[in-house]
Amino acid sequence: MKDEVMKEVWKAKDDLAVRHNYDVRRLAEYLRAKEKSSGHPILDLRARKMKCRTTPPTVS
């Protein structure tokens, strides 16, 4: 079962790559546009990462 799922995931990935001529920038543009038009809230983790970096480490 697991192998079938992985084959399906890899096929979807390969199909996306082919449709965008293996261009990472074009693929990212497509995914951003699709995300914006989905109607679902967009989660941006950059703010969380920055917040974590500014917090000084605790010393035990």
C-alpha positions as a Markdown table, in Angstrom:
| # | Residue | x | y | z |
|---|---|---|---|---|
| 1 | Met | 0.0 | 0.0 | 0.0 |
| 2 | Lys | 2.7 | 2.5 | 1.0 |
| 3 | Asp | 4.6 | 2.0 | -2.3 |
| 4 | Glu | 1.4 | 2.8 | -4.3 |
| 5 | Val | 0.9 | 6.0 | -2.4 |
| 6 | Met | 4.5 | 7.1 | -2.9 |
| 7 | Lys | 4.3 | 6.3 | -6.6 |
| 8 | Glu | 1.2 | 8.5 | -6.9 |
| 9 | Val | 2.9 | 11.3 | -5.0 |
| 10 | Trp | 6.0 | 11.1 | -7.2 |
| 11 | Lys | 3.9 | 11.1 | -10.3 |
| 12 | Ala | 2.1 | 14.2 | -9.2 |
| 13 | Lys | 5.4 | 15.9 | -8.5 |
| 14 | Asp | 6.9 | 14.9 | -11.8 |
| 15 | Asp | 3.7 | 16.1 | -13.7 |
| 16 | Leu | 4.0 | 19.5 | -12.0 |
| 17 | Ala | 7.7 | 19.7 | -12.9 |
| 18 | Val | 7.1 | 18.9 | -16.5 |
| 19 | Arg | 4.2 | 21.4 | -16.8 |
| 20 | His | 6.5 | 24.1 | -15.6 |
| 21 | Asn | 9.5 | 23.0 | -17.6 |
| 22 | Tyr | 11.5 | 22.1 | -14.5 |
| 23 | Asp | 11.7 | 25.8 | -13.7 |
| 24 | Val | 11.5 | 26.3 | -9.9 |
| 25 | Arg | 10.5 | 30.0 | -10.2 |
| 26 | Arg | 7.6 | 29.3 | -12.6 |
| 27 | Leu | 6.5 | 26.5 | -10.3 |
| 28 | Ala | 6.6 | 28.7 | -7.3 |
| 29 | Glu | 4.6 | 31.4 | -9.1 |
| 30 | Tyr | 2.0 | 28.9 | -10.1 |
| 31 | Leu | 1.7 | 27.6 | -6.6 |
| 32 | Arg | 1.4 | 31.1 | -5.1 |
| 33 | Ala | -1.4 | 32.0 | -7.5 |
| 34 | Lys | -3.2 | 28.7 | -6.8 |
| 35 | Glu | -2.9 | 29.3 | -3.1 |
| 36 | Lys | -4.3 | 32.9 | -3.3 |
| 37 | Ser | -7.2 | 31.8 | -5.5 |
| 38 | Ser | -8.1 | 28.8 | -3.2 |
| 39 | Gly | -10.1 | 30.8 | -0.7 |
| 40 | His | -8.3 | 29.1 | 2.2 |
| 41 | Pro | -6.3 | 31.2 | 4.7 |
| 42 | Ile | -2.6 | 31.4 | 4.0 |
| 43 | Leu | -0.3 | 30.6 | 6.8 |
| 44 | Asp | 3.0 | 32.5 | 6.7 |
| 45 | Leu | 5.6 | 30.9 | 9.0 |
| 46 | Arg | 8.3 | 33.5 | 8.4 |
| 47 | Ala | 7.0 | 35.7 | 11.2 |
| 48 | Arg | 7.2 | 32.8 | 13.6 |
| 49 | Lys | 10.7 | 31.9 | 12.6 |
| 50 | Met | 11.8 | 35.5 | 13.0 |
| 51 | Lys | 10.2 | 35.6 | 16.5 |
| 52 | Cys | 12.0 | 32.5 | 17.5 |
| 53 | Arg | 15.4 | 33.9 | 16.3 |
| 54 | Thr | 15.0 | 37.1 | 18.3 |
| 55 | Thr | 14.3 | 35.2 | 21.6 |
| 56 | Pro | 17.6 | 34.7 | 23.4 |
| 57 | Pro | 18.4 | 31.1 | 24.4 |
| 58 | Thr | 17.9 | 30.1 | 28.0 |
| 59 | Val | 20.9 | 28.9 | 30.0 |
| 60 | Ser | 20.3 | 26.0 | 32.3 |
